[in-house]
Amino acid sequence: MATSHEHTKIAISNGHIFIVWRDFRHNPQLVNSVYAQIMPVDEIGFFKPGDLNYDKALTLADVIGMVNYIFKGIEKYTPEGTLLVCDVNGDCKVSLVDVINLVNYLFKPGWPAPVGCPM
């Protein structure tokens, strides 16, 4: 199965979805840049709260990404689904409290796991 839009191509094969797109939102200088993502179909729509780089692990890289998102502005550091992914404490807001909770989870044994926004 395959479908397309002016700037997006999607195909499903052998249990995987392949998405290729052009993104003009953030940097007009990258108008010829093409992005792609391949993932198992059964993982579509699933994420782990706090996992900003979508590598299925909570690490210091996610903390750094969240700090960049909060303090350096939305335009440069906006992961897709930011509210859902960045909300670590479940209050449906993105703030320094989420960063602190993620740091505590990573470095304090027994700290509660991120719960995310219950939207």
N, C-alpha and C positions, 0 to 999 in steps of 0.2 A: 504494500500500500504506500502511496506517495501523494503528497499535496504540496501546494506552493502558494505563496503570496508574493507581492512585488519584491520584498526584501527578505523573505524567509522560505526555506525549503525543508520539508519534513518527510521522512521515510521510516517505515517500520519493517525490519527484517530479522529473522532468527531470534526473536525475543528482545531485540534492542530497538531503540528509537534513535534516529539520527536527525539532528537539527542543525541547519546551517543558516546564518543570518548576517545581515549588515546592521550595524547599530549607529544611528546618526545623532543620538540624544546628547552625548556629552562632549564630543570633540569633533568639530567640523573638519579638522585637519585629517581625520582618519576616515574620510568618506569612502575610501577604497579598501578599508579593512574588513575582513570577513572573519566571523567567529563560528565555532562549531562545538557541539556537545553530543556525546554518545553515552547512552545510559540504558540499563536494563529496563524494560517496560514496567516490570513490577515495582520499580522504585520511583516512578513518577508520582509527584505530589508528597513525597515523604522527605522530611528533613529533621535534623537534630538541632534543637534550640542552642544557639551559640556557635554553631559550625558555619562560620561565614564563608569559608573557602570550599565548602561542600565536599570535604575529603573523608567524611564519616568518622572523624575523630575530633575531639576537643583538645586544642593545643594552644600554646602561646601565640602562634600565628593568628588564631581567631581573636585572641585578646587584642593584639596589635591592630588587626583589621577593624575591630569594634571601636577602639580608641580613635583611629583615623576617621572612621565614619562620624563619630560624635563631635570631634574637635576640629577636623579639617573640612567639614562641609559635605553636604549631600552630593554635589555634582561630581566629585572625584572618587568618592568611596562608597558608592551605593550598590550593595549586593542585591540581586533580585529578591523580592519578598523581605525587604529589610526589617519591617516591623515584626514579622513572624520569626525571622532568624535571629535578630539581635535581642529580642525580648527573652532574657534568661530567667527573670524572677516571676513571670506570669502576670504582670500588671498591665500588659498591652501598651506599654510605653518604652521608648528607647532612651536610656539615660546612663549616667555614670554608675548608678546602682547596679545595672546589668553587668557592667565591666567588673565591678567589685565582686559580685556573686560568681561570675565565671572564674576569676582569679582564685577566690576562696575554694571553689569546687576543684580546681586543678591542683592547688597546693596545700589544702587542709583536708587530711583524711576524714571521712565521715560527713563532709559538707553535703547538703542535699543536691541532687542532680538538677540541672536546669529543667524547668517545666514548660516554658514558652507561653505565649498568649493563647487562651482557650477559644479563640474566635470561631 
